[in-house]
Amino acid sequence: MESQSNYSHIDAVKSISNILREPALRSEGESKESAAEILSKPTLVPASKPEDESLEMAAKSKMAAESSTIAAHDGAKAPSPSSRSRHLRTALWRILVLCVEPIFRRLRNYLVGPLQAKLDDHAAETQADAERIQLQLKVIRADLEFLPKQLAQVEFRSRNFANQLTQLESQFGILTEQLKHLESQGGSAHGRVELLVDHNSLVVGDELLARTPNGYVFAPADRSGLARFLAEAAAMERATSLLLDLTLREGMTFVDAGAKTGLYTLRGAERVGPTGAVIALEPAPKLFRLLQKTVRINERENICDCINIAASSADGVAMLQESKYWGSPNQPMNEEAKAEYQVRTARLDDVLQGARRVDVVKIDAGGEELAVLEGMNHILANHRDIVLIVEYGVPQLQRTGISPVEWFGRFFAQGLTLFAFDEQTGAWRQKAQEDAVKLPSATVAFVRPGTNQWTILTQHEL
């Protein structure tokens, strides 16, 4: 018995030493579990908490139950040393696990907790970055989808710019040529100015600007005969200018029926002055524009009133043939067909209705002088001192079929006397009715005997 008790004591010491050296063996129904597996188990609630206390109490109860079971078995049958050692190792290992586990749990929370928080923050930042990147990708994808349209627009604008550049280059070439032309015209214009100063005429396009004793006059440049007439107006028309000087005075009213480009319109404006009036009638549209330019360039707008109308025996319209209208009373008419245009006609009685006075009327109607005379009966009756200056042309009478006797007789019927210019003496002289038909084509004047104007002309004969 003593040897048996010694053996049991020795066996218990060995069992404790084996427990300290290695983990206790598991029962046959349990799988082996290493220390690493034990540490990898889910972290238990700290020991200070009620759950840990209940676990410890349950473990102590289990150990007490096992001890009581062993004690009961000891009374019945003594267990083998290896069985007791195994149970003891199991119990000690479990106690060790219960003691070490809270330490490992707290250590894990201390070491892993901040890292887990950082990992959570990093995950949130990563998620935000991912969402931001996805949004940027959507924007980039939209830009990429719109990029072909922008490229097409840029290409279209580039083509337009290229076309505009080509047009600008061509226009620049045209401007360069025009500049060269203007430079070449500069010398020509200078020469034309000298021509105007030295020779009294300047051609500008299809217009002629002539310097006359009455002022600057515009006229068509395509009529050489008219150009010569304007350039030599002082010599060829000195009779009419002299008559205007004799009969027109400050404050009078001068009517230029058939003013053409305004040669005598300017002369009359100079004579009547700013207190007088000049009424210029011209039916031809082109000549009317030149008449207006003539009045404007000589600054006579405040005196001259230009009207685009033909004086006649009735109001209405008429066809005006250019060759007949431009015919000179001193030369035969050129019957070659020329341009013909429609003009408006009116009676001088209507045009001058309400005029305070009518002193001198010049009539140049291209052979229609008698129609003009017929349309001014009221004026002749109310203005006894009136002077009529009329273009008399034999070729024009032949074309219309009116004899000189009939033509002069119409004027004599109004109680007017005839004056004609004497080239030898350079004076206006009164002519008898029987001598009138002997006159060549010329400018003549009609005045009532005994009037102030008749006295002036008769005194000029001496």
Buried (B, 14 or more C-beta within 10 A) or exposed (E): EEEEEEEEEEBBEEBEEBBEEEBBBBEEEEEEEEEEEBBEEEBBBEBEEEEBEEBBEEBEEEBEEBEEEBEEEEEEEEEEBEEBBBBBBBBBBBBBBBEEBBEBBEEEEEEEEEEEEEEEEEEEEEEEEEEEEEEEEEEEEEEEEEEEEEEEEEEEEEEEEEEEEEEEEEEEEEEEEEEEEEEEEEEEEEEBEEEBEEEBBBBEEEBBBBBBBBBBBBBBBEEEEBBEBBBEBEEBBBBBBBBBEBBBBEBBBBBBBBBBBBBBBBBBBBBBEEEBBBBBBBBBEBBBBBBBBBBEBBEBEEBBEBBBBBBBBEEEEBEBBBBBBBBBBBEBBEEEEEEEEEBBBBBBBBBBEEBEBBBBBBBBBBBBBBBBBBBBBBBBEEBEBBBBBBBBBBBBBBBEEBEBEEBBEBBBEBEBBBBBBEEEEEBBBBBEEEEBBEBEBBBBBBBBEEBEBBEBBBEBEE
